[in-house]
Amino acid sequence: MTDAAFPSHALLVVDVQKAGVTGDRAVPGAAALLERTADLIARARRSGALVVHLQNDGAPGSGDEPHTPGWALHLPVETGPKEFVIRKTRDDGFAETSLGSVLGTAGVGSLAVCGVMSEMCVQATARTALALGYRVVLPHDAHATQDIPAAPGISEAVPAAVVSRVAAWAISADADVTARAEDVTFASPSPGPQSGMSS
């Protein structure tokens, strides 16, 4: 569990796009997820922390295909010196993007991660952040995913809540997993060299 007194210098909002949080394809509990994510963003802004919205460019025909309605970010962005949108084409938000350099330039040493999908882009991005030496906070109630359908001869359907829990458990030895988004705190980073900041 995280020490709530240790603030995050940045918030990574992973793929909170209309395709994943609205309509028939919305993750279970999307309304609550959006409420918690909006609160995290508001508190990060007030504290002077960096806010980075990751936006996935899906394949042609997918729900998040670029420049389709489902690709759009659902929550408002206040673009500026401490708030960015970074597009990506892979699960890992650091892969072939400017995320590492943005965090490094800002002097980020610790970050919180929220969004969708738990076992895919959220976990992949958090894993790379950990490998680069960042302190990572993962609020359990601020990431979500879909049910995994049954696979004959492999398993019955796996509920989304179980998938999210396993995704967090898999990195909990290194990341700080907190039960509630409201326990995450933020502070402004100090620009300059920090440990564990590779692009």
N, C-alpha and C positions, 0 to 999 in steps of 0.2 A: 504494500500500500504506500501511497505517496505521503510525503511530509508536506502538508498544505502550506506551511510557512515558507517553503522554498518556491519562489516564483518562477514562472516560465517567461522567457524573453520573447517568445513568438508563439503564434497559433497557426497551425496548418489545418485548413479546412479542405478536406479531401473530397472532390467530386460531388459536391452538393448541387447537383444539376437536376433540372426538372424531370428528366427521364427516370431518375431513381427515387424521387421523393414526392411525385404527384401521379395521379391517374392509376390505371390498372397495374402498372409496373412498380408502384411505390413500395419501398421496403416496409415491413410491418412496423407499426409505431412511428411512422414518418412525421406526424404532427408533433409528437413529443420530442423527437430528434431535432426537428427544425427549431422548436422553442429553445431547447438547451443550446444548440449551436448559435442561434442569434444572441443569446445571453453571453456566451463565451466571447463572441466577436465584440459585443458592446463593451464588455469589461476589459478585453485586451486593448481596444482603442483608447478607453479612458486612462489606462495605465501607461500608455506610450509604448506598448509592446508591438512587435511586428505582426501583421496579419497577412497570411499568404493563402489565397484561394487557388487550389489546384483544379484544373478543368481538363477533363479527359476528352481527347479527340478519338471518338470511336470509329470503327470500320464502316464503310458504306453500307447503308441499310440498317445499322444498329440504332438503338434509341438515342445514343449520344453522338450520332454522326454530326460533324461540325456544321454549324449554321442551320441546323434544324431546330424546331422548338424544344425538343428534349435535351439538346446540348447546352442550352442557356443555364447560367448559374441562377439558382432559385432565390438566394438571399442578396440584398443590395450590397454593392461594393463601393467603397469610398476610396477610389484610387488616389494615391499620393505617395509621399516619401516613406511612409510606414505601412502601406497597404498595396499589395500586388496581386495580379492574376497571372499565373504561370500555366501554360498549356502543356499537356504531356500526351504521349501515345502509348506508354507502358504503365504497368501497375505501379512501379516504383517512381515516385515523384521526383527523385534525384536523377533518374536515367535520362541522359541526353537533354537535360533542361538547365536553366539558370538557377535552380533552387539553391544549390550549394553556395554559389557565389553571392546570391542575395542575402542568405543567412550570414555568411562570413563577413561581408561588407558591413552589415548592421551590428556585428559583434555579438551575435546570438550564441549562447552556451547551453541553453535549455529551451525546450519547446513542448507544447501540448499538441496532440493530434486528435482530430475528430472527423466524422464524415462517413462515407460509404466506399466500397463494401469492406466489412470488417476483415475478412480472411484474404482479401485481394489487395486493393490499393492502400487501404489503411495500414494493414500489417506490413506490406512490402516497403512502404515509405518509412514506417517506424523502424523497421529492421535496419535499413540503410543509415538512418539518423543515428541509431545506436552504434553501428559499426564505425561511423565517422567520429564518435566520441561525444555526441550530444547527450544531455540528460533528457529523457523522453517521459512525458506524463500522458497516460492514456485513460481518459475518463470513460468508465464502462458504459454509462448511459448516454454517451454522445457519439457512439458509432453503431452502425447497423448493417444488416445484410438481408438477403433473401433466404427462404427455405431451400435446402438442397433436395431435389426430387429423389424418389426411390430409384435404385438401380438394381434390376434383377440379378440375384446371385451375389450382390455386394452388400446392400443395406436397405433398410426401410428409409423413408423420407426423414431428413434431419431438420428439426425446427430451427428457424433463424436465430432464436435466442441462444440455442446450444452452439451454433456455429460461431456466433459472436464471442461467446464465453471461451470457446476453445482457441479462437484467434488471439484473444488477449492473454490467455494462459500460456500460449506458446512463446510469448516474449516477456512474460512477467518476471523471469529471473533477472532480466536486465533493465526493463522499463518499470516505471512506477505506475501501477494500475490502481486508480482510485474509483470508488463506487459511484461517485456523483460528480457531475460537471461543476456543480456549484462550489466544490472544494478546491478547484483549480484556481491558483492566484497568478497574477501577472506583474511584471515590472519592465521598465524600459531597458533595453540592452545598452551596453557601453561599446561604441564602435572602436575597433582596433583588434589586434590579434587575440584570439581566444583559443583555448585548447579544443581539439576535436573538430576543427572546422576546415574540411577539405571540400573542394568543389567537385 
